[in-house]
């Protein structure tokens, strides 16, 4: 009987020891798992921070590339404008001074059928009267609008001064040596004044415009007697 009791006590102690051992082992495992989970969470936070930093770097790099592209575009436009001026000068289409916008003047000359001549520090646009007016009239044609738009743009951009000169065709009596009539002077001045008004309404400062009427005193060298000539000057002395 005593042996049976001892055996029972021994079995109970062994069972309790095993239970305690399992509990300690499980507690150690739980502690280890908690530590690994903390390490994993920390690693994930570091990974997220690294990804955020990488995204910020990519964004900064993209913005820098865009800014550089914009700078290159500005340089290309500036270079293209200089090349156009050089080619235009060499072709003799619009001999410009450095501060006069070549493309706007070229557009104006092309739309008005004008000839452009260098004249010292100025440019002279010779516009046939038929491109601006009906014969015998001093009211601008609607078709003259685009050309005057381009001319006004050039004058405003360059802060240039313009002297607008009117010329009429020689009459039969004048061809025989008689004096130029007052009507010729008035008609020539009316042509020039109409162009000045057209430029003024398109934004050109009237203090930078002047009107001159020459009548038929100065026939055109290109066969265009009735005409308007616009003398453009730029710079401090304009």
JOVENUR-V349050 format. One record per backbone hydrogen bond with DSSP energy under -1.0 kcal/mol. NH is the residue of the N-H (numbers start at 1). CO is the residue of the C=O. If there is no record, write none. Layout:
# JOVENUR-V349050
nh: (NH NH)
co: (CO CO)
This chain:
# JOVENUR-V349050
nh: (5 6 7 8 9 10 11 12 13 14 15 16 17 18 19 20 21 22 23 24 25 26 27 28 29 30 31 32 33 34 35 36 37 38 39 40 41 42 43 44 45 46 47 48 49 50 51 52 53 54 55 56 57 58 59 60 61 62 63 64 65 66 67 68 69 70 71 72 73 74 75 76 77 78 79 80 81 82 83 84 85 86 87 88 89 90 91 93 100 105 106 107 108 109 110 111 112 114 115 117 119 122 123 124 125 126 127 129 131 132 133 137 141 144 145 148 149 150 151 152 153 154 155 156 157 158 160 161 162 163 164 165 166 167 168 175 177 178 185 186 187 188 189 190 191 192 193 194 195 196 197 198 199 200 201 203 204 208 209 210 212 214 217 225 227 228 229 230 231 232 233 238)
co: (1 2 3 4 5 6 7 8 9 10 11 12 13 14 15 16 17 18 19 20 21 22 23 24 25 26 27 28 29 30 31 32 33 34 35 36 37 38 39 40 41 42 43 44 45 46 47 48 49 50 51 52 53 54 55 56 57 58 59 60 61 62 63 64 65 66 67 68 69 70 71 72 73 74 75 76 77 78 79 80 81 82 83 84 85 86 87 88 97 101 102 103 104 105 106 107 108 109 126 124 122 119 232 117 230 115 228 226 128 129 129 134 132 141 142 144 145 146 147 148 149 150 151 152 153 154 155 233 208 231 210 229 212 227 215 171 174 173 181 182 183 184 185 186 187 188 189 190 191 192 193 194 195 196 197 200 199 205 206 162 164 166 214 223 167 127 165 125 163 123 161 235)
